[in-house]
Amino acid sequence: MIQQTVDEQNRALFWHRRKQLGTKPRNLMHESDLLLYWLEECLLSDLKVVPGWLMPRIAQLINQTDRDLQEELGRDRRPDQVMEVLFRAQEVLMAESVRSRTEAKVIPLFR
């Protein structure tokens, strides 16, 4: 029981730190990879429904990428369906990360 509480606190602290990193497309892309990992674990464990601690984080990521995907996510909590929506969110994030890139600042070596 105590170990479960410690695990929940560590998970909450992890997501709190992730939230503080900001909503840059690159950070969101990394976070979506982590969420896909957990969804794959759900599939390997033969879970029929995404766990309650994971779904709010997925919904928040979807809200930060594309509002239309939120409607697709809906109330369906099957891991394979949620993975499909996350893959579409990654597609949006990849396009945003390419658009947000700017040319590197050139630093003169000699004056």
N, CA, C and O atoms as CSV, one atom per row, in Angstrom:
chain,resi,resn,atom,element,x,y,z
A,1,MET,N,N,0.825,-1.189,0.000
A,1,MET,CA,C,0.000,0.000,0.000
A,1,MET,C,C,0.869,1.253,0.000
A,1,MET,O,O,0.608,2.192,-0.752
A,2,ILE,N,N,1.891,1.269,0.832
A,2,ILE,CA,C,2.786,2.425,0.894
A,2,ILE,C,C,3.555,2.554,-0.414
A,2,ILE,O,O,3.756,3.660,-0.916
A,3,GLN,N,N,3.986,1.415,-0.967
A,3,GLN,CA,C,4.721,1.452,-2.223
A,3,GLN,C,C,3.859,2.015,-3.355
A,3,GLN,O,O,4.358,2.739,-4.216
A,4,GLN,N,N,2.591,1.688,-3.352
A,4,GLN,CA,C,1.683,2.201,-4.371
A,4,GLN,C,C,1.561,3.724,-4.252
A,4,GLN,O,O,1.540,4.430,-5.261
A,5,THR,N,N,1.482,4.221,-3.028
A,5,THR,CA,C,1.410,5.662,-2.805
A,5,THR,C,C,2.683,6.348,-3.279
A,5,THR,O,O,2.625,7.409,-3.900
A,6,VAL,N,N,3.831,5.747,-2.990
A,6,VAL,CA,C,5.109,6.304,-3.434
A,6,VAL,C,C,5.172,6.338,-4.956
A,6,VAL,O,O,5.628,7.322,-5.539
A,7,ASP,N,N,4.714,5.262,-5.604
A,7,ASP,CA,C,4.700,5.218,-7.064
A,7,ASP,C,C,3.795,6.301,-7.640
A,7,ASP,O,O,4.156,6.955,-8.618
A,8,GLU,N,N,2.631,6.492,-7.046
A,8,GLU,CA,C,1.713,7.522,-7.526
A,8,GLU,C,C,2.305,8.915,-7.355
A,8,GLU,O,O,2.143,9.771,-8.224
A,9,GLN,N,N,2.991,9.145,-6.239
A,9,GLN,CA,C,3.618,10.450,-6.019
A,9,GLN,C,C,4.744,10.690,-7.021
A,9,GLN,O,O,4.885,11.793,-7.548
A,10,ASN,N,N,5.540,9.663,-7.281
A,10,ASN,CA,C,6.618,9.802,-8.257
A,10,ASN,C,C,6.070,10.082,-9.649
A,10,ASN,O,O,6.627,10.891,-10.391
A,11,ARG,N,N,4.977,9.411,-10.002
A,11,ARG,CA,C,4.361,9.622,-11.299
A,11,ARG,C,C,3.809,11.044,-11.400
A,11,ARG,O,O,3.967,11.703,-12.427
A,12,ALA,N,N,3.167,11.510,-10.339
A,12,ALA,CA,C,2.624,12.877,-10.339
A,12,ALA,C,C,3.755,13.905,-10.438
A,12,ALA,O,O,3.625,14.901,-11.149
A,13,LEU,N,N,4.850,13.670,-9.736
A,13,LEU,CA,C,5.992,14.575,-9.802
A,13,LEU,C,C,6.607,14.576,-11.195
A,13,LEU,O,O,7.003,15.626,-11.701
A,14,PHE,N,N,6.685,13.409,-11.810
A,14,PHE,CA,C,7.210,13.315,-13.165
A,14,PHE,C,C,6.391,14.159,-14.131
A,14,PHE,O,O,6.948,14.930,-14.913
A,15,TRP,N,N,5.052,14.014,-14.079
A,15,TRP,CA,C,4.197,14.763,-15.001
A,15,TRP,C,C,4.225,16.252,-14.691
A,15,TRP,O,O,4.102,17.076,-15.597
A,16,HIS,N,N,4.387,16.606,-13.412
A,16,HIS,CA,C,4.487,18.015,-13.048
A,16,HIS,C,C,5.740,18.631,-13.668
A,16,HIS,O,O,5.694,19.741,-14.198
A,17,ARG,N,N,6.852,17.913,-13.601
A,17,ARG,CA,C,8.089,18.411,-14.209
A,17,ARG,C,C,7.968,18.497,-15.717
A,17,ARG,O,O,8.473,19.438,-16.329
A,18,ARG,N,N,7.304,17.525,-16.320
A,18,ARG,CA,C,7.116,17.535,-17.772
A,18,ARG,C,C,6.287,18.751,-18.189
A,18,ARG,O,O,6.553,19.357,-19.227
A,19,LYS,N,N,5.297,19.104,-17.395
A,19,LYS,CA,C,4.436,20.240,-17.707
A,19,LYS,C,C,5.223,21.547,-17.672
A,19,LYS,O,O,4.939,22.463,-18.443
A,20,GLN,N,N,6.206,21.637,-16.782
A,20,GLN,CA,C,6.989,22.857,-16.651
A,20,GLN,C,C,7.944,23.067,-17.823
A,20,GLN,O,O,8.427,24.181,-18.028
A,21,LEU,N,N,8.223,22.024,-18.590
A,21,LEU,CA,C,9.132,22.163,-19.727
A,21,LEU,C,C,8.558,23.032,-20.830
A,21,LEU,O,O,9.304,23.558,-21.656
A,22,GLY,N,N,7.265,23.186,-20.851
A,22,GLY,CA,C,6.648,24.016,-21.871
A,22,GLY,C,C,5.981,23.179,-22.937
A,22,GLY,O,O,5.941,21.951,-22.865
A,23,THR,N,N,5.462,23.876,-23.922
A,23,THR,CA,C,4.699,23.195,-24.961
A,23,THR,C,C,5.386,23.320,-26.317
A,23,THR,O,O,4.712,23.466,-27.337
A,24,LYS,N,N,6.681,23.268,-26.341
A,24,LYS,CA,C,7.396,23.293,-27.607
A,24,LYS,C,C,7.118,21.989,-28.335
A,24,LYS,O,O,6.999,20.936,-27.708
A,25,PRO,N,N,7.015,22.055,-29.656
A,25,PRO,CA,C,6.713,20.836,-30.413
A,25,PRO,C,C,7.698,19.696,-30.148
A,25,PRO,O,O,7.310,18.528,-30.108
A,26,ARG,N,N,8.954,20.036,-29.971
A,26,ARG,CA,C,9.962,18.997,-29.719
A,26,ARG,C,C,9.719,18.305,-28.376
A,26,ARG,O,O,9.827,17.083,-28.277
A,27,ASN,N,N,9.389,19.087,-27.345
A,27,ASN,CA,C,9.096,18.508,-26.032
A,27,ASN,C,C,7.815,17.673,-26.069
A,27,ASN,O,O,7.741,16.603,-25.465
A,28,LEU,N,N,6.814,18.175,-26.782
A,28,LEU,CA,C,5.563,17.426,-26.902
A,28,LEU,C,C,5.782,16.133,-27.678
A,28,LEU,O,O,5.153,15.118,-27.379
A,29,MET,N,N,6.660,16.160,-28.661
A,29,MET,CA,C,6.968,14.954,-29.430
A,29,MET,C,C,7.623,13.908,-28.532
A,29,MET,O,O,7.294,12.724,-28.602
A,30,HIS,N,N,8.542,14.352,-27.698
A,30,HIS,CA,C,9.195,13.434,-26.767
A,30,HIS,C,C,8.177,12.848,-25.787
A,30,HIS,O,O,8.212,11.656,-25.481
A,31,GLU,N,N,7.292,13.681,-25.311
A,31,GLU,CA,C,6.268,13.224,-24.379
A,31,GLU,C,C,5.321,12.227,-25.044
A,31,GLU,O,O,4.905,11.249,-24.424
A,32,SER,N,N,4.984,12.482,-26.311
A,32,SER,CA,C,4.109,11.535,-27.016
A,32,SER,C,C,4.787,10.181,-27.181
A,32,SER,O,O,4.123,9.145,-27.158
A,33,ASP,N,N,6.103,10.185,-27.346
A,33,ASP,CA,C,6.834,8.914,-27.408
A,33,ASP,C,C,6.721,8.146,-26.095
A,33,ASP,O,O,6.551,6.927,-26.090
A,34,LEU,N,N,6.818,8.871,-24.987
A,34,LEU,CA,C,6.669,8.224,-23.682
A,34,LEU,C,C,5.264,7.661,-23.494
A,34,LEU,O,O,5.092,6.568,-22.955
A,35,LEU,N,N,4.274,8.406,-23.936
A,35,LEU,CA,C,2.895,7.943,-23.815
A,35,LEU,C,C,2.645,6.725,-24.700
A,35,LEU,O,O,1.915,5.812,-24.313
A,36,LEU,N,N,3.248,6.712,-25.883
A,36,LEU,CA,C,3.121,5.544,-26.753
A,36,LEU,C,C,3.765,4.312,-26.121
A,36,LEU,O,O,3.275,3.193,-26.277
A,37,TYR,N,N,4.863,4.532,-25.412
A,37,TYR,CA,C,5.495,3.417,-24.707
A,37,TYR,C,C,4.509,2.800,-23.707
A,37,TYR,O,O,4.368,1.579,-23.636
A,38,TRP,N,N,3.835,3.653,-22.943
A,38,TRP,CA,C,2.893,3.134,-21.946
A,38,TRP,C,C,1.695,2.469,-22.600
A,38,TRP,O,O,1.155,1.498,-22.069
A,39,LEU,N,N,1.278,2.980,-23.741
A,39,LEU,CA,C,0.178,2.336,-24.454
A,39,LEU,C,C,0.595,0.972,-25.000
A,39,LEU,O,O,-0.201,0.033,-25.014
A,40,GLU,N,N,1.848,0.868,-25.448
A,40,GLU,CA,C,2.347,-0.433,-25.888
A,40,GLU,C,C,2.380,-1.420,-24.725
A,40,GLU,O,O,2.077,-2.602,-24.891
A,41,GLU,N,N,2.747,-0.926,-23.559
A,41,GLU,CA,C,2.735,-1.790,-22.369
A,41,GLU,C,C,1.313,-2.264,-22.060
A,41,GLU,O,O,1.111,-3.403,-21.638
A,42,CYS,N,N,0.345,-1.394,-22.269
A,42,CYS,CA,C,-1.061,-1.791,-22.071
A,42,CYS,C,C,-1.440,-2.911,-23.026
A,42,CYS,O,O,-2.116,-3.864,-22.637
A,43,LEU,N,N,-1.005,-2.796,-24.277
A,43,LEU,CA,C,-1.306,-3.836,-25.256
A,43,LEU,C,C,-0.624,-5.150,-24.905
A,43,LEU,O,O,-1.215,-6.221,-25.040
A,44,LEU,N,N,0.629,-5.063,-24.453
A,44,LEU,CA,C,1.352,-6.278,-24.072
A,44,LEU,C,C,0.744,-6.943,-22.852
A,44,LEU,O,O,0.806,-8.164,-22.706
A,45,SER,N,N,0.157,-6.143,-21.978
A,45,SER,CA,C,-0.473,-6.676,-20.762
A,45,SER,C,C,-1.913,-7.106,-21.006
A,45,SER,O,O,-2.602,-7.532,-20.079
A,46,ASP,N,N,-2.369,-6.997,-22.256
A,46,ASP,CA,C,-3.737,-7.351,-22.635
A,46,ASP,C,C,-4.791,-6.570,-21.874
A,46,ASP,O,O,-5.848,-7.100,-21.533
A,47,LEU,N,N,-4.493,-5.296,-21.609
A,47,LEU,CA,C,-5.484,-4.428,-20.975
A,47,LEU,C,C,-6.471,-3.971,-22.039
A,47,LEU,O,O,-6.072,-3.591,-23.140
A,48,LYS,N,N,-7.726,-4.007,-21.721
A,48,LYS,CA,C,-8.766,-3.606,-22.664
A,48,LYS,C,C,-9.018,-2.102,-22.630
A,48,LYS,O,O,-9.547,-1.534,-23.585
A,49,VAL,N,N,-8.632,-1.453,-21.514
A,49,VAL,CA,C,-8.893,-0.033,-21.307
A,49,VAL,C,C,-7.599,0.636,-20.840
A,49,VAL,O,O,-6.851,0.070,-20.042
A,50,VAL,N,N,-7.346,1.836,-21.341
A,50,VAL,CA,C,-6.177,2.607,-20.907
A,50,VAL,C,C,-6.367,2.979,-19.444
A,50,VAL,O,O,-7.451,3.427,-19.069
A,51,PRO,N,N,-5.336,2.806,-18.594
A,51,PRO,CA,C,-5.468,3.130,-17.170
A,51,PRO,C,C,-5.858,4.585,-16.931
A,51,PRO,O,O,-5.553,5.468,-17.734
A,52,GLY,N,N,-6.531,4.814,-15.819
A,52,GLY,CA,C,-7.026,6.141,-15.482
A,52,GLY,C,C,-5.943,7.169,-15.269
A,52,GLY,O,O,-6.172,8.355,-15.512
A,53,TRP,N,N,-4.772,6.758,-14.823
A,53,TRP,CA,C,-3.691,7.722,-14.598
A,53,TRP,C,C,-3.057,8.174,-15.911
A,53,TRP,O,O,-2.413,9.223,-15.948
A,54,LEU,N,N,-3.223,7.413,-16.979
A,54,LEU,CA,C,-2.593,7.734,-18.258
A,54,LEU,C,C,-3.499,8.577,-19.163
A,54,LEU,O,O,-3.017,9.420,-19.920
A,55,MET,N,N,-4.773,8.350,-19.083
A,55,MET,CA,C,-5.710,9.015,-20.000
A,55,MET,C,C,-5.728,10.541,-19.876
A,55,MET,O,O,-5.762,11.214,-20.906
A,56,PRO,N,N,-5.708,11.123,-18.674
A,56,PRO,CA,C,-5.690,12.601,-18.599
A,56,PRO,C,C,-4.459,13.222,-19.259
A,56,PRO,O,O,-4.548,14.285,-19.872
A,57,ARG,N,N,-3.319,12.558,-19.132
A,57,ARG,CA,C,-2.106,13.087,-19.744
A,57,ARG,C,C,-2.182,13.014,-21.264
A,57,ARG,O,O,-1.714,13.916,-21.959
A,58,ILE,N,N,-2.774,11.939,-21.776
A,58,ILE,CA,C,-2.957,11.806,-23.221
A,58,ILE,C,C,-3.906,12.894,-23.723
A,58,ILE,O,O,-3.653,13.520,-24.752
A,59,ALA,N,N,-4.984,13.111,-23.000
A,59,ALA,CA,C,-5.951,14.139,-23.394
A,59,ALA,C,C,-5.313,15.522,-23.392
A,59,ALA,O,O,-5.594,16.332,-24.275
A,60,GLN,N,N,-4.466,15.799,-22.420
A,60,GLN,CA,C,-3.803,17.100,-22.362
A,60,GLN,C,C,-2.857,17.288,-23.545
A,60,GLN,O,O,-2.787,18.373,-24.122
A,61,LEU,N,N,-2.134,16.236,-23.903
A,61,LEU,CA,C,-1.237,16.321,-25.049
A,61,LEU,C,C,-2.019,16.550,-26.336
A,61,LEU,O,O,-1.618,17.354,-27.178
A,62,ILE,N,N,-3.127,15.849,-26.485
A,62,ILE,CA,C,-3.966,16.004,-27.673
A,62,ILE,C,C,-4.520,17.429,-27.745
A,62,ILE,O,O,-4.584,18.014,-28.826
A,63,ASN,N,N,-4.918,17.986,-26.607
A,63,ASN,CA,C,-5.439,19.357,-26.580
A,63,ASN,C,C,-4.384,20.369,-27.007
A,63,ASN,O,O,-4.715,21.387,-27.615
A,64,GLN,N,N,-3.128,20.104,-26.699
A,64,GLN,CA,C,-2.057,21.042,-27.040
A,64,GLN,C,C,-1.632,20.927,-28.499
A,64,GLN,O,O,-0.957,21.816,-29.017
A,65,THR,N,N,-2.018,19.846,-29.163
A,65,THR,CA,C,-1.609,19.693,-30.558
A,65,THR,C,C,-2.713,20.116,-31.521
A,65,THR,O,O,-2.524,21.043,-32.308
A,66,ASP,N,N,-3.867,19.444,-31.468
A,66,ASP,CA,C,-4.927,19.712,-32.429
A,66,ASP,C,C,-6.272,19.417,-31.787
A,66,ASP,O,O,-6.510,18.301,-31.325
A,67,ARG,N,N,-7.142,20.398,-31.757
A,67,ARG,CA,C,-8.458,20.238,-31.115
A,67,ARG,C,C,-9.339,19.223,-31.850
A,67,ARG,O,O,-10.181,18.572,-31.232
A,68,ASP,N,N,-9.149,19.088,-33.154
A,68,ASP,CA,C,-9.953,18.123,-33.905
A,68,ASP,C,C,-9.660,16.688,-33.468
A,68,ASP,O,O,-10.538,15.826,-33.490
A,69,LEU,N,N,-8.420,16.452,-33.074
A,69,LEU,CA,C,-8.058,15.108,-32.604
A,69,LEU,C,C,-8.740,14.780,-31.281
A,69,LEU,O,O,-8.959,13.611,-30.965
A,70,GLN,N,N,-9.075,15.807,-30.511
A,70,GLN,CA,C,-9.757,15.584,-29.238
A,70,GLN,C,C,-11.112,14.933,-29.486
A,70,GLN,O,O,-11.529,14.050,-28.736
A,71,GLU,N,N,-11.793,15.367,-30.534
A,71,GLU,CA,C,-13.081,14.761,-30.869
A,71,GLU,C,C,-12.909,13.316,-31.305
A,71,GLU,O,O,-13.748,12.466,-31.006
A,72,GLU,N,N,-11.809,13.036,-32.019
A,72,GLU,CA,C,-11.542,11.660,-32.442
A,72,GLU,C,C,-11.251,10.765,-31.248
A,72,GLU,O,O,-11.646,9.600,-31.211
A,73,LEU,N,N,-10.553,11.333,-30.278
A,73,LEU,CA,C,-10.228,10.551,-29.074
A,73,LEU,C,C,-11.501,10.201,-28.331
A,73,LEU,O,O,-11.692,9.063,-27.902
A,74,GLY,N,N,-12.372,11.191,-28.182
A,74,GLY,CA,C,-13.670,10.966,-27.547
A,74,GLY,C,C,-13.559,10.257,-26.212
A,74,GLY,O,O,-12.679,10.557,-25.405
A,75,ARG,N,N,-14.454,9.322,-25.990
A,75,ARG,CA,C,-14.462,8.568,-24.739
A,75,ARG,C,C,-13.884,7.174,-24.906
A,75,ARG,O,O,-13.832,6.394,-23.955
A,76,ASP,N,N,-13.453,6.866,-26.113
A,76,ASP,CA,C,-12.905,5.540,-26.376
A,76,ASP,C,C,-11.560,5.394,-25.673
A,76,ASP,O,O,-10.657,6.205,-25.878
A,77,ARG,N,N,-11.427,4.380,-24.858
A,77,ARG,CA,C,-10.205,4.194,-24.082
A,77,ARG,C,C,-9.489,2.899,-24.439
A,77,ARG,O,O,-8.686,2.398,-23.652
A,78,ARG,N,N,-9.772,2.352,-25.622
A,78,ARG,CA,C,-9.042,1.160,-26.053
A,78,ARG,C,C,-7.634,1.577,-26.451
A,78,ARG,O,O,-7.469,2.557,-27.177
A,79,PRO,N,N,-6.612,0.853,-25.992
A,79,PRO,CA,C,-5.228,1.256,-26.277
A,79,PRO,C,C,-4.911,1.397,-27.766
A,79,PRO,O,O,-4.205,2.327,-28.154
A,80,ASP,N,N,-5.418,0.494,-28.604
A,80,ASP,CA,C,-5.099,0.586,-30.031
A,80,ASP,C,C,-5.712,1.830,-30.678
A,80,ASP,O,O,-5.094,2.451,-31.543
A,81,GLN,N,N,-6.928,2.191,-30.256
A,81,GLN,CA,C,-7.573,3.395,-30.792
A,81,GLN,C,C,-6.850,4.655,-30.315
A,81,GLN,O,O,-6.651,5.592,-31.089
A,82,VAL,N,N,-6.464,4.676,-29.055
A,82,VAL,CA,C,-5.752,5.838,-28.508
A,82,VAL,C,C,-4.389,5.992,-29.184
A,82,VAL,O,O,-3.935,7.111,-29.420
A,83,MET,N,N,-3.737,4.865,-29.496
A,83,MET,CA,C,-2.449,4.926,-30.193
A,83,MET,C,C,-2.599,5.558,-31.570
A,83,MET,O,O,-1.746,6.342,-31.987
A,84,GLU,N,N,-3.668,5.230,-32.277
A,84,GLU,CA,C,-3.901,5.814,-33.597
A,84,GLU,C,C,-4.030,7.335,-33.507
A,84,GLU,O,O,-3.493,8.063,-34.342
A,85,VAL,N,N,-4.742,7.801,-32.493
A,85,VAL,CA,C,-4.907,9.251,-32.318
A,85,VAL,C,C,-3.567,9.894,-31.968
A,85,VAL,O,O,-3.260,10.988,-32.441
A,86,LEU,N,N,-2.769,9.216,-31.140
A,86,LEU,CA,C,-1.452,9.756,-30.789
A,86,LEU,C,C,-0.526,9.798,-32.002
A,86,LEU,O,O,0.273,10.724,-32.137
A,87,PHE,N,N,-0.625,8.812,-32.879
A,87,PHE,CA,C,0.178,8.852,-34.096
A,87,PHE,C,C,-0.203,10.053,-34.959
A,87,PHE,O,O,0.668,10.691,-35.551
A,88,ARG,N,N,-1.475,10.359,-35.033
A,88,ARG,CA,C,-1.915,11.542,-35.791
A,88,ARG,C,C,-1.418,12.825,-35.124
A,88,ARG,O,O,-1.058,13.789,-35.800
A,89,ALA,N,N,-1.404,12.824,-33.787
A,89,ALA,CA,C,-0.885,13.988,-33.063
A,89,ALA,C,C,0.608,14.160,-33.339
A,89,ALA,O,O,1.089,15.285,-33.471
A,90,GLN,N,N,1.338,13.055,-33.425
A,90,GLN,CA,C,2.758,13.147,-33.746
A,90,GLN,C,C,2.972,13.713,-35.151
A,90,GLN,O,O,3.927,14.451,-35.394
A,91,GLU,N,N,2.090,13.366,-36.052
A,91,GLU,CA,C,2.180,13.911,-37.409
A,91,GLU,C,C,2.051,15.432,-37.383
A,91,GLU,O,O,2.793,16.135,-38.069
A,92,VAL,N,N,1.112,15.934,-36.593
A,92,VAL,CA,C,0.924,17.384,-36.454
A,92,VAL,C,C,2.148,18.013,-35.802
A,92,VAL,O,O,2.604,19.075,-36.227
A,93,LEU,N,N,2.682,17.358,-34.768
A,93,LEU,CA,C,3.850,17.890,-34.066
A,93,LEU,C,C,5.083,17.924,-34.966
A,93,LEU,O,O,5.879,18.860,-34.892
A,94,MET,N,N,5.240,16.920,-35.805
A,94,MET,CA,C,6.382,16.913,-36.723
A,94,MET,C,C,6.304,18.099,-37.686
A,94,MET,O,O,7.308,18.759,-37.955
A,95,ALA,N,N,5.115,18.358,-38.193
A,95,ALA,CA,C,4.951,19.497,-39.100
A,95,ALA,C,C,5.235,20.813,-38.380
A,95,ALA,O,O,5.864,21.706,-38.948
A,96,GLU,N,N,4.780,20.939,-37.142
A,96,GLU,CA,C,5.018,22.165,-36.375
A,96,GLU,C,C,6.491,22.341,-36.052
A,96,GLU,O,O,7.001,23.460,-36.094
A,97,SER,N,N,7.184,21.253,-35.729
A,97,SER,CA,C,8.600,21.372,-35.384
A,97,SER,C,C,9.426,21.780,-36.597
A,97,SER,O,O,10.408,22.509,-36.459
A,98,VAL,N,N,9.039,21.318,-37.782
A,98,VAL,CA,C,9.753,21.724,-39.000
A,98,VAL,C,C,9.490,23.196,-39.282
A,98,VAL,O,O,10.411,23.929,-39.641
A,99,ARG,N,N,8.248,23.638,-39.124
A,99,ARG,CA,C,7.904,25.051,-39.367
A,99,ARG,C,C,8.566,25.990,-38.368
A,99,ARG,O,O,8.914,27.119,-38.713
A,100,SER,N,N,8.742,25.529,-37.131
A,100,SER,CA,C,9.257,26.420,-36.090
A,100,SER,C,C,10.780,26.552,-36.120
A,100,SER,O,O,11.340,27.391,-35.414
A,101,ARG,N,N,11.435,25.755,-36.908
A,101,ARG,CA,C,12.891,25.850,-36.989
A,101,ARG,C,C,13.298,27.129,-37.714
A,101,ARG,O,O,12.685,27.545,-38.697
A,102,THR,N,N,14.346,27.726,-37.189
A,102,THR,CA,C,14.906,28.905,-37.835
A,102,THR,C,C,16.376,28.631,-38.120
A,102,THR,O,O,16.962,27.684,-37.595
A,103,GLU,N,N,16.945,29.457,-38.940
A,103,GLU,CA,C,18.351,29.275,-39.252
A,103,GLU,C,C,19.191,29.561,-38.017
A,103,GLU,O,O,18.864,30.421,-37.200
A,104,ALA,N,N,20.263,28.826,-37.910
A,104,ALA,CA,C,21.159,29.001,-36.765
A,104,ALA,C,C,21.903,30.326,-36.877
A,104,ALA,O,O,22.230,30.784,-37.972
A,105,LYS,N,N,22.157,30.917,-35.748
A,105,LYS,CA,C,22.897,32.165,-35.708
A,105,LYS,C,C,24.370,31.865,-36.003
A,105,LYS,O,O,24.969,30.984,-35.386
A,106,VAL,N,N,24.929,32.588,-36.927
A,106,VAL,CA,C,26.332,32.379,-37.291
A,106,VAL,C,C,27.194,33.192,-36.335
A,106,VAL,O,O,26.996,34.393,-36.153
A,107,ILE,N,N,28.141,32.512,-35.740
A,107,ILE,CA,C,29.056,33.175,-34.804
A,107,ILE,C,C,30.383,33.397,-35.541
A,107,ILE,O,O,31.040,32.436,-35.942
A,108,PRO,N,N,30.770,34.654,-35.714
A,108,PRO,CA,C,32.027,34.898,-36.418
A,108,PRO,C,C,33.218,34.438,-35.567
A,108,PRO,O,O,33.297,34.724,-34.372
A,109,LEU,N,N,34.136,33.723,-36.212
A,109,LEU,CA,C,35.311,33.223,-35.501
A,109,LEU,C,C,36.396,34.285,-35.389
A,109,LEU,O,O,37.098,34.363,-34.381
A,110,PHE,N,N,36.526,35.090,-36.416
A,110,PHE,CA,C,37.562,36.119,-36.413
A,110,PHE,C,C,36.916,37.469,-36.688
A,110,PHE,O,O,35.926,37.558,-37.414
A,111,ARG,N,N,37.470,38.494,-36.116
A,111,ARG,CA,C,36.941,39.841,-36.347
A,111,ARG,C,C,37.814,40.620,-37.266
A,111,ARG,O,O,37.516,41.775,-37.568
